[in-house]
Amino acid sequence: MCIFAPIIKKRNAMYFETELKPYTMEEINARIDQAEWESAAGLGVDTEEMLREMDEELAREEKIEMAATI
């Protein structure tokens, strides 16, 4: 299973269940600080790996959706 699958599902659920609102500058800066901390701690995933995993997950979802329509 793709490590991003739970994130994608949670994001989709949040998008449809809540009203969208813009981030405050404090929220944006907090996200940047968190990302910088994670990067410095070596907790990040490189872009190529992330994109590969997302492509694999989307392909799996498409395959499931196509199988459901047959």
TIVO-2410 file (N, C-alpha, C; in nm, 3 decimals):
# residues 70
REC num residu      c1      c2      c3 atome chaine
REC   1      M   0.084  -0.118   0.000     N      A
REC   1      M   0.000   0.000   0.000    CA      A
REC   1      M   0.089   0.124   0.000     C      A
REC   2      C   0.050   0.221  -0.075     N      A
REC   2      C   0.124   0.347  -0.083    CA      A
REC   2      C   0.120   0.418   0.052     C      A
REC   3      I   0.232   0.474   0.092     N      A
REC   3      I   0.233   0.544   0.221    CA      A
REC   3      I   0.146   0.669   0.219     C      A
REC   4      F   0.109   0.716   0.099     N      A
REC   4      F   0.028   0.837   0.089    CA      A
REC   4      F  -0.122   0.808   0.080     C      A
REC   5      A  -0.160   0.681   0.069     N      A
REC   5      A  -0.302   0.646   0.055    CA      A
REC   5      A  -0.387   0.700   0.170     C      A
REC   6      P  -0.345   0.682   0.296     N      A
REC   6      P  -0.427   0.737   0.405    CA      A
REC   6      P  -0.436   0.889   0.401     C      A
REC   7      I  -0.328   0.952   0.358     N      A
REC   7      I  -0.329   1.099   0.348    CA      A
REC   7      I  -0.425   1.144   0.240     C      A
REC   8      I  -0.421   1.076   0.125     N      A
REC   8      I  -0.510   1.111   0.014    CA      A
REC   8      I  -0.656   1.092   0.055     C      A
REC   9      K  -0.686   0.979   0.120     N      A
REC   9      K  -0.824   0.952   0.163    CA      A
REC   9      K  -0.870   1.054   0.266     C      A
REC  10      K  -0.784   1.086   0.361     N      A
REC  10      K  -0.819   1.184   0.464    CA      A
REC  10      K  -0.842   1.321   0.401     C      A
REC  11      R  -0.753   1.360   0.308     N      A
REC  11      R  -0.767   1.488   0.241    CA      A
REC  11      R  -0.898   1.496   0.163     C      A
REC  12      N  -0.930   1.390   0.092     N      A
REC  12      N  -1.054   1.389   0.015    CA      A
REC  12      N  -1.176   1.399   0.107     C      A
REC  13      A  -1.175   1.326   0.218     N      A
REC  13      A  -1.286   1.331   0.313    CA      A
REC  13      A  -1.299   1.471   0.373     C      A
REC  14      M  -1.187   1.531   0.409     N      A
REC  14      M  -1.192   1.665   0.467    CA      A
REC  14      M  -1.243   1.766   0.365     C      A
REC  15      Y  -1.204   1.751   0.240     N      A
REC  15      Y  -1.245   1.845   0.136    CA      A
REC  15      Y  -1.396   1.845   0.119     C      A
REC  16      F  -1.456   1.729   0.123     N      A
REC  16      F  -1.600   1.719   0.099    CA      A
REC  16      F  -1.683   1.742   0.225     C      A
REC  17      E  -1.624   1.732   0.342     N      A
REC  17      E  -1.700   1.744   0.466    CA      A
REC  17      E  -1.686   1.880   0.534     C      A
REC  18      T  -1.591   1.961   0.492     N      A
REC  18      T  -1.570   2.089   0.558    CA      A
REC  18      T  -1.568   2.202   0.457     C      A
REC  19      E  -1.594   2.318   0.506     N      A
REC  19      E  -1.586   2.437   0.421    CA      A
REC  19      E  -1.441   2.481   0.414     C      A
REC  20      L  -1.395   2.511   0.296     N      A
REC  20      L  -1.257   2.553   0.279    CA      A
REC  20      L  -1.240   2.698   0.323     C      A
REC  21      K  -1.126   2.725   0.387     N      A
REC  21      K  -1.094   2.862   0.427    CA      A
REC  21      K  -0.945   2.885   0.404     C      A
REC  22      P  -0.906   3.006   0.378     N      A
REC  22      P  -0.764   3.034   0.354    CA      A
REC  22      P  -0.682   3.019   0.483     C      A
REC  23      Y  -0.556   2.983   0.465     N      A
REC  23      Y  -0.465   2.973   0.579    CA      A
REC  23      Y  -0.424   3.113   0.625     C      A
REC  24      T  -0.399   3.125   0.755     N      A
REC  24      T  -0.342   3.250   0.806    CA      A
REC  24      T  -0.192   3.244   0.785     C      A
REC  25      M  -0.127   3.358   0.795     N      A
REC  25      M   0.020   3.360   0.783    CA      A
REC  25      M   0.084   3.278   0.894     C      A
REC  26      E   0.025   3.277   1.012     N      A
REC  26      E   0.078   3.196   1.122    CA      A
REC  26      E   0.073   3.047   1.087     C      A
REC  27      E  -0.039   3.003   1.027     N      A
REC  27      E  -0.052   2.864   0.988    CA      A
REC  27      E   0.049   2.828   0.878     C      A
REC  28      I   0.066   2.915   0.783     N      A
REC  28      I   0.161   2.891   0.675    CA      A
REC  28      I   0.303   2.881   0.732     C      A
REC  29      N   0.340   2.975   0.817     N      A
REC  29      N   0.473   2.973   0.877    CA      A
REC  29      N   0.494   2.849   0.963     C      A
REC  30      A   0.391   2.805   1.035     N      A
REC  30      A   0.403   2.684   1.117    CA      A
REC  30      A   0.426   2.562   1.029     C      A
REC  31      R   0.358   2.555   0.915     N      A
REC  31      R   0.377   2.444   0.822    CA      A
REC  31      R   0.519   2.446   0.764     C      A
REC  32      I   0.566   2.562   0.730     N      A
REC  32      I   0.703   2.574   0.678    CA      A
REC  32      I   0.804   2.530   0.784     C      A
REC  33      D   0.786   2.578   0.908     N      A
REC  33      D   0.876   2.540   1.017    CA      A
REC  33      D   0.877   2.389   1.037     C      A
REC  34      Q   0.758   2.327   1.034     N      A
REC  34      Q   0.747   2.182   1.051    CA      A
REC  34      Q   0.820   2.109   0.938     C      A
REC  35      A   0.800   2.155   0.816     N      A
REC  35      A   0.865   2.092   0.701    CA      A
REC  35      A   1.017   2.105   0.709     C      A
REC  36      E   1.065   2.221   0.751     N      A
REC  36      E   1.210   2.241   0.765    CA      A
REC  36      E   1.266   2.151   0.874     C      A
REC  37      W   1.194   2.136   0.984     N      A
REC  37      W   1.238   2.049   1.092    CA      A
REC  37      W   1.244   1.904   1.044     C      A
REC  38      E   1.139   1.859   0.975     N      A
REC  38      E   1.136   1.722   0.924    CA      A
REC  38      E   1.250   1.697   0.825     C      A
REC  39      S   1.277   1.794   0.740     N      A
REC  39      S   1.386   1.780   0.642    CA      A
REC  39      S   1.520   1.769   0.714     C      A
REC  40      A   1.544   1.855   0.813     N      A
REC  40      A   1.670   1.853   0.887    CA      A
REC  40      A   1.686   1.723   0.965     C      A
REC  41      A   1.574   1.663   1.007     N      A
REC  41      A   1.579   1.538   1.082    CA      A
REC  41      A   1.585   1.416   0.989     C      A
REC  42      G   1.585   1.441   0.859     N      A
REC  42      G   1.592   1.330   0.764    CA      A
REC  42      G   1.463   1.252   0.751     C      A
REC  43      L   1.351   1.313   0.784     N      A
REC  43      L   1.223   1.243   0.782    CA      A
REC  43      L   1.147   1.256   0.651     C      A
REC  44      G   1.199   1.333   0.560     N      A
REC  44      G   1.128   1.357   0.435    CA      A
REC  44      G   1.145   1.244   0.335     C      A
REC  45      V   1.063   1.251   0.231     N      A
REC  45      V   1.071   1.158   0.117    CA      A
REC  45      V   1.109   1.243  -0.003     C      A
REC  46      D   1.207   1.194  -0.083     N      A
REC  46      D   1.245   1.276  -0.197    CA      A
REC  46      D   1.131   1.281  -0.300     C      A
REC  47      T   1.136   1.383  -0.382     N      A
REC  47      T   1.028   1.411  -0.476    CA      A
REC  47      T   1.003   1.295  -0.571     C      A
REC  48      E   1.109   1.236  -0.624     N      A
REC  48      E   1.093   1.127  -0.720    CA      A
REC  48      E   1.020   1.009  -0.657     C      A
REC  49      E   1.056   0.974  -0.534     N      A
REC  49      E   0.991   0.864  -0.463    CA      A
REC  49      E   0.844   0.896  -0.437     C      A
REC  50      M   0.816   1.017  -0.393     N      A
REC  50      M   0.679   1.057  -0.365    CA      A
REC  50      M   0.593   1.050  -0.491     C      A
REC  51      L   0.644   1.104  -0.601     N      A
REC  51      L   0.568   1.103  -0.726    CA      A
REC  51      L   0.546   0.961  -0.777     C      A
REC  52      R   0.647   0.875  -0.763     N      A
REC  52      R   0.633   0.737  -0.806    CA      A
REC  52      R   0.524   0.667  -0.725     C      A
REC  53      E   0.526   0.686  -0.594     N      A
REC  53      E   0.425   0.623  -0.508    CA      A
REC  53      E   0.286   0.678  -0.536     C      A
REC  54      M   0.275   0.806  -0.561     N      A
REC  54      M   0.144   0.864  -0.592    CA      A
REC  54      M   0.093   0.810  -0.726     C      A
REC  55      D   0.180   0.799  -0.826     N      A
REC  55      D   0.140   0.743  -0.955    CA      A
REC  55      D   0.092   0.599  -0.939     C      A
REC  56      E   0.164   0.520  -0.858     N      A
REC  56      E   0.124   0.382  -0.835    CA      A
REC  56      E  -0.013   0.374  -0.767     C      A
REC  57      E  -0.034   0.459  -0.668     N      A
REC  57      E  -0.162   0.459  -0.596    CA      A
REC  57      E  -0.277   0.501  -0.688     C      A
REC  58      L  -0.256   0.603  -0.769     N      A
REC  58      L  -0.360   0.647  -0.862    CA      A
REC  58      L  -0.390   0.539  -0.965     C      A
REC  59      A  -0.287   0.469  -1.012     N      A
REC  59      A  -0.308   0.360  -1.108    CA      A
REC  59      A  -0.389   0.248  -1.044     C      A
REC  60      R  -0.360   0.215  -0.917     N      A
REC  60      R  -0.437   0.113  -0.846    CA      A
REC  60      R  -0.583   0.154  -0.833     C      A
REC  61      E  -0.606   0.281  -0.797     N      A
REC  61      E  -0.743   0.330  -0.782    CA      A
REC  61      E  -0.818   0.325  -0.915     C      A
REC  62      E  -0.750   0.363  -1.024     N      A
REC  62      E  -0.813   0.356  -1.156    CA      A
REC  62      E  -0.848   0.213  -1.193     C      A
REC  63      K  -0.758   0.121  -1.162     N      A
REC  63      K  -0.783  -0.020  -1.193    CA      A
REC  63      K  -0.904  -0.070  -1.115     C      A
REC  64      I  -0.915  -0.034  -0.990     N      A
REC  64      I  -1.029  -0.074  -0.907    CA      A
REC  64      I  -1.159  -0.015  -0.961     C      A
REC  65      E  -1.155   0.113  -0.998     N      A
REC  65      E  -1.273   0.178  -1.051    CA      A
REC  65      E  -1.317   0.114  -1.184     C      A
REC  66      M  -1.220   0.082  -1.270     N      A
REC  66      M  -1.253   0.019  -1.397    CA      A
REC  66      M  -1.312  -0.120  -1.375     C      A
REC  67      A  -1.258  -0.195  -1.280     N      A
REC  67      A  -1.310  -0.328  -1.251    CA      A
REC  67      A  -1.452  -0.322  -1.196     C      A
REC  68      A  -1.481  -0.215  -1.122     N      A
REC  68      A  -1.616  -0.200  -1.064    CA      A
REC  68      A  -1.720  -0.168  -1.170     C      A
REC  69      T  -1.680  -0.111  -1.283     N      A
REC  69      T  -1.776  -0.074  -1.386    CA      A
REC  69      T  -1.802  -0.189  -1.484     C      A
REC  70      I  -1.724  -0.296  -1.474     N      A
REC  70      I  -1.741  -0.409  -1.567    CA      A
REC  70      I  -1.845  -0.504  -1.513     C      A
***
